[in-house]
């Protein structure tokens, strides 16, 4: 895991190591990844990424490419198709 360490003065509300009045603050460096999430197989997809060390941060719904097909007359209009995109992060490996 790669960390950036430096000195910080004052109130710090994160993990710190006290050294007199100054505190040594270590921050984790992250790498990020986005992936489509198929609704019919979401658990398997998330389990697989979790085994690789990826943590799900957020899921965003986006309209499917092309949107809904045009309709004419009295046809029933279906809800537009939506794609789910997962945003993941994990700590960078030490260099």
N, C-alpha and C positions, 0 to 999 in steps of 0.2 A: 504494500500500500504506500503510495507516495504522499508525503505531507510537506507543507510549507510552514516553517516555524519562524517566529519573530517575537519581539518584545512589544507588549501592549500595556499602557498605563490607564488607570481608572477602572470603572465598573465594567466587567466583562461577564456576560451571562451565557457562557459556553464552557466546555471542558477546558480547564486551564491548570497549570501547575504553578503554585505560588512560590515566588523567590524574592523575599523581602517585599518591597512595595510594587515592584514590577512583576508582571505575569508573562510566562512564556505561552504563547498561543499557537497551537498546531492546527492547521486547516487541511482537510483532505482534498486532494485533487480528484476530480471525477471525469469519467468519459460517459458520453450519452449515446443513445440508440433509439431509433423509432422503428416500429414494425406494425403492419396491418394485423388486426385481430379479427379472426373469423368467428362469428357468433356461435356457429355450430360446434366449434372446437376450442373455445376460449381457455378452458381449464388446462387442457394439455399444452397449449401454447405457453401460457403463463408458467406452468410447472417447469417446462423445458428451459425457459429463460431464467427462472429462479435457480435452477441447478447450475447454470453457467455464471451465477453471481449477479445477475441483473435484478434491480429493484424497480417495480412499477411505480412511476411517479404520478402519471395522469393518463386518462383516456379521453380522447377528443373524437366527436362524431363529425364526419365530413360528408357532404353530398357525394353520391357515386358519380363517376364520370358519365356524362351524357344526360343525367337526370331522368325524369319520367318521360315516357313516350307520349307524343301528342295524341289527343283523343278527338273524336268527332261525334256529333249527335248526342244520344242518350247513354253513351258508354260510361261505366263507372270508373272514376279516376282513382287509381291506387296511390297510396302514400309513396312519395319518392324514396328510392333506395338510399341507404346510408352506409357508409364505411366507418369502422372504428379504427383509430390509430392509437397505439400505446406508446408512451414516452417512458424510457427506462434510463437508469443510471447505475453505475458501479464504480468503486474506487479504482483509480489507475494503479497498475502494478508498478512496483519500484523499478526504476531504470538502471 
